[in-house]
Amino acid sequence: MSQEWVAASYPLDILEDQRLKTLFCLLFDRVVLHFPIAHTGCGGGWGITGEFEDPLIHEGVIDLREEFFLDEIIATEYPSSYVGLEDEEFERYFDLNVAGMALKCCSEEGAVPATWKIETPVPLYMLAKFNVNSCADLQASALAIQSLDLTLPSFSTLNSYDILEARELLKDQLGPFRTAMYSLAPSIRSAISSGASLDDVCAEAKYLAQTTIIPQLEDLNRKLKLERGAFWRKLILKVAGRLPSIAFKWMSCTEQEALLDVAKLAQGVGMQALESDSFRKQLLLNEGLGFLIAAQDTVEDLL
């Protein structure tokens, strides 16, 4: 299992789609995003890197790169040239380059391809070099993306500053969650056939998230609610049983005794609260899926 999760994302939707940005930047340590630029006679080009003041780019969470159009795509997909292509065809050519650069990054840097639009065209000559059947990183990350998407409400989109804060708050939960995703990767591998595509991996990951992750998550939520309920029942019974005695002592002008009882009660309640919180944290860490619950709570608090 890789120590760092790096995604090579395509197409460019993540730059404008805050929900995608929320999903990918909460799950991955770094998201590489390529922006193709044109060759020019003087060696320069045009691009957008300098036009963004996104703190996620500034902090290196989104690694936005400008690269020249891939000559391989011109040779295999567009034998003549991209010059003169109609808008719709050029858009396809542009997306092919973004996807091609992402797969090249995966091959050379160990990143995993991450996309939300499985219909995005992918250069076949590059996909042929990428064995999706044996890539546990790809299968685990695809499952993580689908699971988080199913967990967060559709309106859960954070701004970039809040995403940075959420990443810090969720960092302790992320490791166990990734481990849980890797433990389920063999289920995806066994479900896809030899020569499967990225589409097949994404589709199977979504099915596994719906049939395995979400039911387990609901069971974990039930356990946590039962624990919270047990704690509050104990607290209410304890306080209710002591209040008459404390009130009587206070009314009888024995303030010191009353204050002592309050202090003891507060100490007992505090210990129970610590034990309950410890139980919750331990349960979340052990289950691995606590990241999804923590992410949901964190995102809702930051909205």
C-alpha positions as CSV (number, residue, x, y, z in Angstrom):
1,M,0.0,0.0,0.0
2,S,1.4,3.4,-1.0
3,Q,2.2,5.8,1.8
4,E,0.9,8.7,-0.2
5,W,-2.3,8.7,-2.3
6,V,-1.8,10.7,-5.4
7,A,-4.5,11.0,-8.0
8,A,-4.0,12.0,-11.6
9,S,-7.4,13.6,-12.3
10,Y,-9.2,14.1,-15.6
11,P,-11.0,15.9,-17.2
12,L,-10.6,19.5,-15.9
13,D,-14.0,19.6,-14.2
14,I,-12.4,19.7,-10.7
15,L,-11.2,23.2,-11.3
16,E,-14.8,24.5,-11.4
17,D,-16.8,21.8,-9.7
18,Q,-16.5,22.3,-5.9
19,R,-18.1,19.0,-5.1
20,L,-15.6,17.1,-7.1
21,K,-12.9,19.2,-5.5
22,T,-14.3,18.4,-2.1
23,L,-14.4,14.6,-2.8
24,F,-10.9,14.3,-4.4
25,C,-9.1,16.7,-2.0
26,L,-10.5,15.0,1.1
27,L,-9.4,11.6,-0.1
28,F,-6.1,12.1,-1.8
29,D,-2.9,13.6,-0.4
30,R,-2.3,15.3,-3.8
31,V,-4.4,15.7,-7.0
32,V,-2.4,16.1,-10.2
33,L,-4.2,18.0,-12.9
34,H,-2.8,18.6,-16.4
35,F,-3.7,21.5,-18.6
36,P,-2.5,21.0,-22.2
37,I,-0.9,24.0,-23.9
38,A,0.0,24.6,-27.6
39,H,3.6,24.5,-29.0
40,T,4.7,27.8,-30.3
41,G,7.7,28.9,-32.5
42,C,9.4,30.7,-29.6
43,G,9.1,27.8,-27.2
44,G,6.3,29.3,-25.1
45,G,2.6,28.5,-24.8
46,W,-0.6,29.5,-23.2
47,G,-2.1,28.3,-20.0
48,I,-4.0,29.0,-16.8
49,T,-1.7,28.2,-13.9
50,G,-1.1,31.8,-13.1
51,E,-4.8,32.7,-13.3
52,F,-5.8,30.7,-10.3
53,E,-5.5,31.9,-6.7
54,D,-6.9,28.7,-5.2
55,P,-5.3,28.0,-1.8
56,L,-5.4,24.3,-2.7
57,I,-3.1,25.0,-5.6
58,H,-0.9,27.2,-3.4
59,E,-0.6,24.5,-0.8
60,G,0.2,21.8,-3.4
61,V,-2.9,19.8,-2.7
62,I,-3.9,20.4,-6.4
63,D,-0.8,20.0,-8.5
64,L,-1.8,22.0,-11.6
65,R,0.6,21.4,-14.5
66,E,0.9,22.9,-17.9
67,E,2.2,20.5,-20.6
68,F,2.4,20.6,-24.4
69,F,-0.1,18.6,-26.4
70,L,1.0,15.0,-26.7
71,D,2.5,14.1,-30.0
72,E,1.5,10.5,-29.6
73,I,-2.2,11.5,-29.7
74,I,-1.6,13.5,-32.9
75,A,0.0,10.4,-34.4
76,T,-2.6,7.8,-33.3
77,E,-5.9,9.7,-33.1
78,Y,-5.4,12.7,-35.4
79,P,-2.8,11.8,-38.0
80,S,-2.7,15.2,-39.6
81,S,-2.9,17.9,-36.9
82,Y,-5.2,19.4,-34.3
83,V,-5.2,22.7,-36.1
84,G,-8.4,23.5,-37.8
85,L,-10.6,21.1,-35.8
86,E,-14.2,22.1,-35.1
87,D,-15.0,23.1,-31.6
88,E,-16.6,19.8,-30.6
89,E,-13.8,17.8,-32.1
90,F,-11.2,20.0,-30.5
91,E,-12.8,19.5,-27.2
92,R,-12.5,15.8,-27.6
93,Y,-8.9,16.2,-28.6
94,F,-8.3,18.4,-25.6
95,D,-9.9,15.8,-23.2
96,L,-7.8,13.0,-24.8
97,N,-4.7,15.0,-24.0
98,V,-5.8,15.6,-20.4
99,A,-6.6,11.9,-19.9
100,G,-3.4,10.9,-21.7
101,M,-1.3,13.1,-19.5
102,A,-3.0,11.6,-16.4
103,L,-2.3,8.0,-17.5
104,K,1.3,9.0,-18.3
105,C,1.6,10.4,-14.8
106,C,0.2,7.2,-13.4
107,S,2.8,5.2,-15.3
108,E,5.8,7.4,-14.4
109,E,4.9,8.6,-10.9
110,G,2.7,5.9,-9.4
111,A,-0.4,8.0,-9.3
112,V,-3.9,6.5,-9.8
113,P,-6.3,7.7,-12.5
114,A,-9.2,9.5,-11.0
115,T,-12.3,10.7,-12.9
116,W,-15.9,11.3,-12.3
117,K,-16.9,11.2,-15.9
118,I,-16.2,7.7,-17.0
119,E,-17.4,8.6,-20.6
120,T,-14.3,10.8,-21.0
121,P,-12.3,9.6,-24.0
122,V,-9.1,7.9,-23.0
123,P,-6.2,7.2,-25.4
124,L,-6.4,3.5,-26.1
125,Y,-2.7,3.1,-26.8
126,M,-2.0,4.4,-23.2
127,L,-4.7,2.4,-21.5
128,A,-3.3,-0.7,-23.0
129,K,-0.2,-0.2,-20.9
130,F,-2.2,0.2,-17.7
131,N,-3.4,-3.1,-16.1
132,V,-6.5,-2.2,-14.2
133,N,-7.0,-5.8,-13.0
134,S,-3.8,-5.8,-10.9
135,C,-3.8,-2.2,-9.7
136,A,-4.9,-2.3,-6.1
137,D,-4.3,1.4,-5.7
138,L,-6.8,2.1,-8.5
139,Q,-9.4,-0.3,-7.1
140,A,-9.1,1.0,-3.6
141,S,-9.2,4.7,-4.6
142,A,-12.2,4.1,-6.9
143,L,-14.1,2.5,-4.0
144,A,-13.1,5.4,-1.7
145,I,-14.4,8.0,-4.2
146,Q,-17.7,6.2,-4.7
147,S,-18.2,5.6,-0.9
148,L,-17.6,9.2,0.0
149,D,-19.9,10.4,-2.7
150,L,-22.7,8.2,-1.5
151,T,-22.1,9.4,2.1
152,L,-22.1,13.1,1.6
153,P,-25.3,14.8,0.6
154,S,-25.4,16.2,-2.9
155,F,-25.3,19.8,-1.6
156,S,-22.1,19.1,0.4
157,T,-19.6,21.4,-1.3
158,L,-16.8,23.2,0.6
159,N,-14.8,26.2,-0.4
160,S,-11.1,25.6,-0.7
161,Y,-10.2,27.1,2.7
162,D,-12.7,24.8,4.4
163,I,-11.4,21.8,2.4
164,L,-7.9,22.5,3.9
165,E,-9.4,22.7,7.4
166,A,-11.4,19.5,6.8
167,R,-8.2,17.7,5.7
168,E,-6.5,18.6,8.9
169,L,-9.5,17.5,11.0
170,L,-9.9,14.2,9.2
171,K,-6.2,13.1,8.9
172,D,-6.3,10.6,11.8
173,Q,-9.3,8.8,10.3
174,L,-8.0,8.7,6.7
175,G,-5.3,6.0,7.2
176,P,-7.7,3.3,8.7
177,F,-10.2,4.2,6.0
178,R,-7.7,3.6,3.2
179,T,-6.7,0.3,4.8
180,A,-10.4,-0.7,4.7
181,M,-10.6,0.2,1.0
182,Y,-7.6,-1.9,0.2
183,S,-9.0,-4.9,2.1
184,L,-12.0,-4.7,-0.3
185,A,-10.0,-4.2,-3.5
186,P,-9.9,-8.0,-4.2
187,S,-13.7,-8.0,-4.4
188,I,-13.4,-5.6,-7.3
189,R,-10.6,-7.5,-8.9
190,S,-12.6,-10.8,-8.8
191,A,-15.7,-9.1,-10.3
192,I,-14.0,-7.6,-13.4
193,S,-12.9,-9.7,-16.3
194,S,-9.4,-9.8,-17.9
195,G,-8.9,-6.7,-20.0
196,A,-11.4,-4.6,-18.1
197,S,-11.5,-0.9,-18.6
198,L,-11.5,2.0,-16.1
199,D,-15.2,2.2,-16.7
200,D,-15.6,-1.4,-15.4
201,V,-13.6,-0.6,-12.3
202,C,-15.7,2.5,-11.5
203,A,-18.9,0.7,-12.1
204,E,-17.9,-2.2,-9.8
205,A,-16.6,0.1,-7.2
206,K,-20.0,1.9,-7.1
207,Y,-21.9,-1.4,-6.8
208,L,-19.6,-2.6,-4.0
209,A,-20.0,0.7,-2.2
210,Q,-23.8,0.5,-2.4
211,T,-24.0,-3.2,-1.3
212,T,-21.2,-3.4,1.2
213,I,-19.8,-0.1,2.4
214,I,-23.1,1.8,3.0
215,P,-24.8,-1.1,4.9
216,Q,-21.7,-1.4,7.1
217,L,-21.7,2.4,7.6
218,E,-25.4,2.3,8.7
219,D,-24.6,-0.5,11.2
220,L,-21.7,1.6,12.6
221,N,-24.0,4.6,12.9
222,R,-26.4,2.4,14.8
223,K,-23.7,1.3,17.2
224,L,-22.7,4.8,17.9
225,K,-26.3,6.0,18.5
226,L,-26.8,3.2,21.0
227,E,-23.6,4.2,22.8
228,R,-24.6,7.8,22.9
229,G,-28.0,6.8,24.1
230,A,-26.6,4.7,26.9
231,F,-24.3,7.5,28.0
232,W,-27.1,10.1,28.2
233,R,-29.4,7.7,30.0
234,K,-26.8,7.2,32.6
235,L,-26.1,10.9,32.9
236,I,-29.8,11.8,33.3
237,L,-30.4,9.1,35.9
238,K,-27.3,10.1,37.8
239,V,-28.2,13.8,37.8
240,A,-31.9,13.2,38.5
241,G,-31.0,11.1,41.5
242,R,-28.7,13.6,43.1
243,L,-30.4,16.9,42.4
244,P,-32.9,16.7,45.4
245,S,-30.0,16.0,47.8
246,I,-27.9,18.9,46.5
247,A,-30.9,21.3,46.5
248,F,-31.8,20.4,50.1
249,K,-28.2,21.0,51.3
250,W,-28.1,24.3,49.5
251,M,-31.5,25.4,51.0
252,S,-30.2,24.2,54.4
253,C,-27.3,26.7,54.2
254,T,-24.7,23.9,53.9
255,E,-23.2,25.4,50.7
256,Q,-19.8,23.7,51.1
257,E,-21.4,20.3,51.2
258,A,-23.6,21.1,48.2
259,L,-20.6,22.4,46.2
260,L,-18.6,19.3,47.1
261,D,-21.5,17.1,45.8
262,V,-21.6,19.1,42.6
263,A,-17.9,18.7,42.1
264,K,-18.0,15.0,42.7
265,L,-21.0,14.7,40.3
266,A,-19.2,16.7,37.6
267,Q,-16.1,14.6,38.0
268,G,-18.1,11.4,37.6
269,V,-20.0,12.7,34.6
270,G,-16.7,13.9,33.1
271,M,-15.2,10.5,33.4
272,Q,-18.2,8.9,31.7
273,A,-18.0,11.5,28.9
274,L,-14.3,10.7,28.4
275,E,-15.0,7.0,28.4
276,S,-17.8,7.4,25.9
277,D,-15.7,9.6,23.7
278,S,-12.8,7.1,23.9
279,F,-15.2,4.3,22.9
280,R,-16.5,6.2,20.0
281,K,-13.0,7.1,18.7
282,Q,-11.7,3.5,19.1
283,L,-14.8,2.1,17.4
284,L,-14.3,4.5,14.5
285,L,-10.6,3.7,14.1
286,N,-11.1,0.0,14.4
287,E,-13.9,-0.1,11.9
288,G,-12.0,1.9,9.3
289,L,-15.2,3.4,8.0
290,G,-15.3,6.1,10.7
291,F,-13.7,8.4,8.2
292,L,-17.0,8.6,6.3
293,I,-18.9,9.5,9.5
294,A,-16.3,12.0,10.5
295,A,-16.3,13.5,7.0
296,Q,-20.0,13.8,7.0
297,D,-20.0,15.5,10.4
298,T,-17.0,17.8,9.5
299,V,-18.5,18.9,6.2
300,E,-21.9,19.6,7.8
301,D,-20.2,21.7,10.5
302,L,-18.2,23.7,7.9
303,L,-21.1,24.4,5.6
